[in-house]
Amino acid sequence: MTFRRTILFGLTSILLILSSCQSDQNPISTDQGDIRQGQANFELYCSSCHGLQNQGIGPALAGVTSRADVDWLKAFIQDAPSVINSGDQRAKSLLATYHQYMPAFLMLSDTSIDQILAYLHAQPVPDQASLGTGQALEDPIPDSIPLSGDVIDLNLVAEIPPSGEYPLKTRITKMDCAAHTGRTFMVDLRGKLFEMTSGKPTLYMDIASYFPNYIEVPGLATGFGSFAFHPDFEQNGLLYTTHTEKAASAPADFALPDSIPVKLQWIVDEWKVSDPLAPTMTGTYRELMRIDEVTQIHGVQDIEFNPTALPGDKDYGMLYIGVGDGGSVESGFPSVSINGAKKIWSSILRIDPSGRNSKNGQYGIPPANPWEADNDPATLGEIYARGFRNPHRMTWNARGQLFASCIGHGNIEELNMIEPGHDYGWPHREGTFQMRYLETMAKLYPLDPADTVDTFTYPVAQYDHDEGNAISGGYFSGEDSDVLPGTYFFGDIVNGRLFYIKQDDIKQGYPAPVHEWQIALQGRSTTVLELTGHNRADLRFGKDCEGHFYLFTKVDGKVYRMNRKITL
C-alpha cells in the first residue's frame, strides 16, 4: 500500500511520536567536552539520515531530548530494530512515518550515546513558525509503483574480504570494467581496489598507503570514492581515483570562504601505472584538483569516462566528475550550491586530463564545455551541467546520452538525463516539485503554473519516499539482453527495492513510469533484504567487461550476478 503523509508532516508528527516526560533519573550532560564529542559522534553515525533543524531521511533531532524519555532514546539509538519489533508504539509510528528501519548501533557504548544526546540537547529547537506557509503537498507522488512480474535469477559469484565490523562488513560501492582491458575492478571505500578474476577478489591497490592524511571516516561515502581507467589504459597506464583527506591537508583549488566551516577535502588524482598488465598497481600519481567540503556528505561520488566515445570523438578521453553540494544547503550555506556556475559544487564536471589550461595548470578544460564557451571569466569552464544535490552515479546509454542518478533530501529520488549547460534545479527543486529551502526542507510544493522547463530541467524518472529513501543508480540493458531488455534498471540503497523504466518512455523533463522487478536466487524467490539478513540493504549495481550485470551490498560483501529473466 502507499503510505500518505499528512500536511502536518515535519511540524507535529515528531512531537506526537516522541512526546513523553523527561526522566529525572537520567540527567543530560552539559559538559562542553561531552557536547563536542557528541557532535563528532552525531556527524559520524547520525548525520547521513538526520539533520538538526531540517528533516532528512529521518526526523530533525535538535531538541529531541525535550520531547522524549532519555531511556527510550538510548534504547532506540542502540538497537532500533529490536525496539520496533517489540511492538513499541512510538517506534512503530516512526517506522510508519519514515518507511525504513533505523539501523542498530550496537558498537556504541553508553557513554557515546550519552554524548550524542548531550549534543542534541544543546541544539536550539526548530521554530515551528518558520516551517513555511501555503499548501504543502501531503504526498508528492500518491500513486504506488506497480509490480511488473519481471523476475531476474541471481547466483552468488564472489564475497569481498571484510574491511570492518558490524553493521557494515564492507563498504563496497562500485564495480566496473577497466576500459578495453577485459579486467573488472571493485572498490571498497575503506581504501582498497580489488580486481575480480573468476569470482576471486585480489588486492590491486591500497590507496591509504600513499596519503598520510587519507581518511575513511566519518563514513557516508568518505574514503576511496571512485575510480576510472583511461580508455587507453593498456597503452598509457593512466588510472584516475578520488579520495578524502582531513581538512586543510593542503591548499584547495576550490576553497570555501573563511566564514564557512570545512569538514574535509576531496581529491582527484591521476596515476601513471608502471605496468598496466601487472596484477598489482605500482606507479606514481599527480593531483588534478582538491575541493573543500562543508560536511562529509555529497562529495565527489563518481568519476567516469564515456564508454561509447571512440578515438577521434570530442568526448574520447574526457573525464566526468560528479561533485555534490557537500551538505551545504542543509547546513545553512545555500550560496555554496546556488552559484550560477561560479563555484564548483552541485555540478557535473568534464575535464581533459591531458590538457593544462585549468587555473591550477593540472588539467585541461574542453573548449566546448558550456561555461568555457560563454566568455565569462566569472564562470567555471570545468562545469558541464549543474543544480545537483548529489550526482551519485553516472552512466551512458547506447546512443551516447549521459544519465545521472541523484540522491534527494527528504522526499524525491531522481534520474536525470544530462545535457551541457542545463540546470537541474537543486535546491530550488526536488524532482518536479518546488522546495522552499529557506523556510523548510521537509516539505514540497506544486510548481508555479508559470514555471517552464526552460528554467530548470526536470528528471526522466523519480519516486518519492513512500517507495524508498536513496536511489542506487543502475545501467541500461540492451534490447537483446537476458536481463530486463530495453530498460534502465536501478534500485533503492536503503530498502533494496528494485525498479526500472523503459528506454522508450524516456523523454527529457517528463518522468517516465517506474516499475518494480523482483529477484530469485537460483530459482527461489527472495529480496535484497532477505539476501543480506539485515534491515538496511546498502544496495549497489555493477557490470563486468563481458556485459554482465551484478548487484551487491555493503553489509555482507556478497556479489550476485544477474543471469536472466525467469518465471516463478
N, C-alpha and C positions, 0 to 999 in steps of 0.2 A: 504494500500500500504506500501511498505518498503521504509523508508527514507534512502538515501545513503549519507554517509559522503564524503567529498572531501579530497584530500590529504593535503589540507591546513587547515583542521580542527584542531583547537588548535593553529594555527600560525597566521592567519589573519582574521578568521571569527569574532572574538570578536571585532577587530579593525573596520571591516566593519559594524558590527551590532551596535556598540556603538559610532561610530565616530560622534563627533559634537564639537562645540566650548564651552569652559568653560564659565560659566556665571559669569561676573564680579560682579553682584549684590548679589551673594551668595558665599563670600569668605569662604574657608575651614579653620577650626581652626587648629592652630599649637600648641595649648596649650598642654603641656605634660599630664596634668590631664585629658583633653578630650581624648587624644590618648589612655591613659591607660584604661579609662572607655570604650572607643570604642573597644579596644581589648577584654575586658570582654564581651561586648555585641555581638561582632562577634563570639566569641567562644560559647556563649550561643545559639544564634539564627541562625548563618550562616554556621558554620564550618562543619556541617554534610553533606552539599552539595557542599561547595566551599572550595578550597584551595587558598593559596595566590599565589604561584608560579606554582602550578600544577592544572590542570583541575580535577574536581571530577564529581559529577552528574551535576553540573553546571560549568560555566566558572571560571578560575582563576581570582581573584579580585585585586591583588596587582596593584596599579596604575590605577585602573579603572576610578578614578576621573579625570585623564588627558585625558580620551577618551570619556567621556560622560558628558552631562549637569547635574549639581547638582540638579536642579529642577526635571528633568526626573528621576534621580536615586532615589531621595527621594520618588517620587510618586510610582515608581516601587517597592521599598522595602516595602512601607506601604501597597500597595494593587495591587500586580502584576496581579492577575486575571482580575481586572477591567481595567487595562491598556491594557492587551492583548485583552480583549473582546471589547474594544473601537475601535479596528482596527488599533492601533498604529503599524506602520510598523516595527520599531525596536523591539518592544515586540513580534510581530508575528514571526520575524526572529529568536529570541531566542527560542521561542516555537518549531519552525521547526527544529532547530539545536539540542536541548536537549530533545525534545519529552515529556515534562512534564510541568505542571503549577508550578511556584514557589508559595508557599502558601502566603497568606496575613499576615502581621504582624501589624494588626490594634491596638494591645496593645502597640506598641512602640510610645513614644512621639517624637515630632520633635527634641527635644534635644538628645534623644537616637540615632536617625538616624543620626543626625549631628556628633555625637561622633564616630559612626561606619565609616562614610565617612572620618573623620579626621584620624582614624587609617589606613584605606585603602590608603589614600593619602600619608601617611608616609612610606609605604612599597615600596621597590625597584621594578621597573617594570621588568618582566622576560626578560632575554636576548634571543632574538629570535634566535640568532646564536647557542644557546645551546640546542635547541629543537630537536636535532637528525638529522641524515642523513640516506640515504638508502630508500628503498621502503616500506614506511609505508602502512598498509592496509587501503584502503578507507572505506571499510565496512567489518569488520571481518567475519560476517555471513550474506551473502547477501540474503539468502532465508528467506521468511516470515514464521512465524509459522502458519500452516493451522488450520482452524476452523473445529472441529471434528463433530459437530452436537450433541454431548452429552450435555444434559441439566439436571441439578440437581435442584430439587424443595426444597425450604427452607421454614422454618417457624420461626418466632421470638419467642424465648423462655425466654429471660432474658435481663435486662438492668442494667448495673453496676452503682452504685451511682457515681455522678460526683465527681472528685477529683481535678478539676481545671477548668480553663476558656478557652475561645476560644484561639487558634484554636483546642486544644485537650481537650475534655470534660473529658476523662480518659487517662491513659497510660497503658491499659491492654495489656499484651503481651503473656501470657502463660496460657493454660487451660489443666489440665491433671488429670488422675486418681491417687489416692493415693494408690499405690501398690495394695494389695489384700483386701482393706477395703471396696470397693464399694462406696467410697466417692470421689467426684470430687472437685477440687480447682482451683482458678483463681487468678493470681497476677496482681496488679497494681504497676507500677514502683514507684509511689509516696508513697509506703510504706505499702500497705495493701495486705493481703492474705485473700481471701473470700472462703467460702465453698458454693458450688452451690447445693441447695436442692430444687427439684421440681421447678426449674427455679428461685428460690429466692436466691440472694446472701446474706450471713450473714458474718460479720467480724469474722475471725478466729484468725488473728494475725496482730498487728501493730508493724512492725519491728523498726520503727523510735523511738518508746518509749524506746527501750533498748540501743540505741547507741547515746551518746551526739554529736558525730562528724559525724553522718549519714548525707548524702547529696543526694538530688534527682535532683540537678542542676549541670551542665548546660543542663541537658536533654541528648538526644542522647544515650539512654539505661542506663544512670546512675540512681541509686536508688536501689530499691528492684529488683534485676536482675532475679533470678530464684529460684526454689525450687525443691526438690526431696525427697519423702518419702522412707525410707528404706523398702525393700520388706518384712521385718518382723516387720513393724511399730506397728501393734496391740499388738505384744508381747514385743518389746524393746523400743517403743516410740521414735525412732530416726528419726529426720527430719533434712534436710540439706538445707541451704539457701546461697545466695550470696547478697552482698550489697556494696555500695560505701561509702567511708568516705573521709574527707578532707586530702590533702597531709600532710604527717608527723604526722598523728594522732597517730601512733605507729611505732616502727621499723618494716620494711618489711622483710619477709622471702625471698622475691625475689625483691631486690632493684636495682634501676638503678644507673649507675655510677654518680659521683658528677657532671660530665660535661654535663649530660642530665637532662633537667627540669622534675619535677614530678607534674602532674596536680592533681591527686587524687590516692586513693588506692582502690583496690577490695579485699574483704574479703570473705572467705568461712568458714561458721560456722556449727557446729553440735549442735542440740538442743535435750535435753532429756526432752520429754514431760511428764508431771506428770500423766495425764490420757489420753491415746490415744483415748478413746471413747468420751471424752468431746467435746461439741460444740465450745469451745474457747480454745486457746492454753495458758497453763501456764507451766512453766518449766525453766530450766537453759540451758546455752549454753557454748560451748568452741570453741575457734578459731582454725581452721585447718591450714589455710595459709592466708598470706597477700601479695599482689602484687602491686608494684608501676606501674603507667601508665604515659606515656608521655603526652597523651591527654585524653579527656573524651570519645573518640570513640573506638570501637573494644576492649572492655574489656572482662569480664567473662560473656558471653552472655547466657550460658546454662549449667546446670548440670543434669545428668540423671543416673539412674540405668538401666541395660539391662533387659527389661521386659520378655524376652524369656529365661533367665537363671533360672535354677531350683536349689533347695537346693542340695549341693554337687558338682555343676558345678564350675569350676575355676573362672567363671565370676560372680557368685552369690554374691551380696553384694558389688561389686566393683563400685566405684563412678567415672563416667566420667565427666570431666570438660573441657569445651571449653574456651581457652584463645586466644584472638586475638592479633594483633600486637600493639594495643594501639595507632594507628595512627602514629607509629614511622617512617615508611618509608616515608610517605608524609610529615612528619615534618623534614626530613633531617637526620634521625638517623637509617639508614637501618641495622646497625650492631645489633640492638635490635632483629630484626626478622631473619636476616641471621646469624645463630649462631651454626649450626651443633649439635643441641640438647644440647647445653651447657648453654642455657638460656631458661626461662620458656615460653616466649612469642611466638605467632604464632603456638600454639600447641594444641592438644587434650591430656589431661592427663588421666591416670587411676590410682586411688589410692584405698587402703584398709583402710577405716576409722577406723576399729577395730585394726589395727596394729600400731606400734610405731617406725619403723626403718627409718623414714624420718630424715632429718638433724635436724629439729626442734623438733622431738620426738612426734609429734601430730597426725601422721597417718602412715600407712604402705605403702610400695612400693612392689607391687606384683613381685615376682622373675621372672615371665615370661615376664614382660614388656621388650621391645627390648633393651632399653638403660640401663636397670638394669642388663640385662644378658650379656652386652658387656664387662664387667670387666674394663671399662674405668672410672676412678674416675672423669674425667672432664665432663662427660655427666650426664644428669639428668634422673634418673631412673623413675621419675614420668611420663615422656613423653611417650605417646603411638604411636602418629603419629605427623607429623609437616609439616610446609610450608603453613600456612593458614593466610589470611588477617583477616577474621572474621568468624570463625566457629559458625554460628548463631543459628542453631537448629540441634539437633541430634535425630535420630530415628532408629529403627531396623525393618527389615523385618521378616517374619515368619521363615526364615532359620537361624535367629540369626546374620545376617550381619548388621554392623553398617554403617549408612549413615549420612553425614553432609551437610547441605546447607550452602554455603559460599558466603557472600555478597562481590561483586567485587568493583573495584575502578571506572574507567571511561568507561569501555567497556563491561566486561563479568560477568555474574552471573552464578554460577555453583553449581552442586550437585556432591559430591564425595562419593565413596564407601571407607570406612576407613579400612585400613589393618595395623597391627602393624609394625612399623619400616619404613613405607613409607613416602616419602617427596612429598608434593603436589605442590611445586614449587614457592610459593609466596616469594619474589617479582620478581623472575626471569621469572615467568609465570603468565599469567592471562588466565584461561581456557586453551585451546590448542594453545595458542599464546605466542610469546616471548615479554617480556616487558623490554625495556632498561631503567630501573628506574633511572639510573644516568644521563641520557640525558633528558628524559621526561616520565611522567606517563600518558600522554594524548593519546599516540599512541601505537599501537600494530604492531608486525612484524611477518611474517611467521616463523615457526620453521626452524632451520637449517636442511638440509637433513640428517646430521649425527646424529641428536638428536634421541634418542630412549626412550621408556617408561621405560628403565632400570634406567634412570637418575631421572626423575620425574614421578609421577603418575598423569594421566590426568582425567578429570571429566567423569562421566557416563551420564551427561546431562549438557547443557549450553545454554544460549541465550545471545544476545548482547543488547545494549541499544537502538537499534531500537524498541525493543519489550517491554522493561521495564527497571527499574533502580536499583532494590534491591530485591533479591529473598526472598520470605517468605516460609520457609520450611513447608512441609506438612507431609503426612502419607502414608503408604501402605494400600491398600484396598484389602481384600481377594477376591478370585475367586467367592465366593457366595454372595458377598456384593451387596446391592442395590445401592451403591454409587461408580460409576466408577470401577467396578470389575477388578482385575488383574492389577492395576496401582499403581504408586506413583504419588499422586496429590499434587500440590503446586501452588504458585501464585507470584505476584509481589507486594511488600509492597506499592510502590508509586502509581501506576496507577490501582491496583486492578484486573488486568487481571489474568485469571485462566488457569493453564496448567497441563498437565500430561505426563508421559512417561509410556509405557507398561513394566511391570516387565520382560516379556520375551525378551525385547530388551536390558536389562541391561547387559553390558559387561565392565569389568574393563578397564579404559583408553580409551574407544571408546564412544563418546557421542551418546546417543540414540535419535531418532526423538522425537521432542516435539510437542504436540498437544494442542490446546486451547479448553476449555469447557466453558459452559455458565450456568447461574443460572436463576431461576424463583422464585418469591415469591408467594406462594400459587397459582401456575399455571400461573402467569403473568410474562412474560419475563422482566428481569431487568439486571442491572450491579451493581457491588460493589459501584462504584461512585454514581450511582443513589440512592442506598440504603442510603448512608450517606448524600447526598446532598452537598458534598464537592468535590473539585478537586484534593484532595490527599487522598488516601484510608487509609494508615497505616494498611494494612491487616495482620491478623494472623489466624492460624488454631488451633483447639483444639480437644480433644477427652475425652469421659467420660468412666466410668468403664464398661458400657454395650456395648462398641464398637461403639457408635455413634460418628460422626464427626461434627464439628462446624466450622463456620468462624465468625470473629468479627473484629471490627476496633476500634482504639483508639478514633477517632474523635467524635463518638456518644455513645460509650459504649454498643452498642446493640450486642447481641449474637444470631446467627441464627443456627439452627440445619439443617444439610444436610440430607434430607429424602430419596430420591430415584430418579432414572432417570425417566424423563417424555418425552413425545413428544408434542411439541407445535404446 
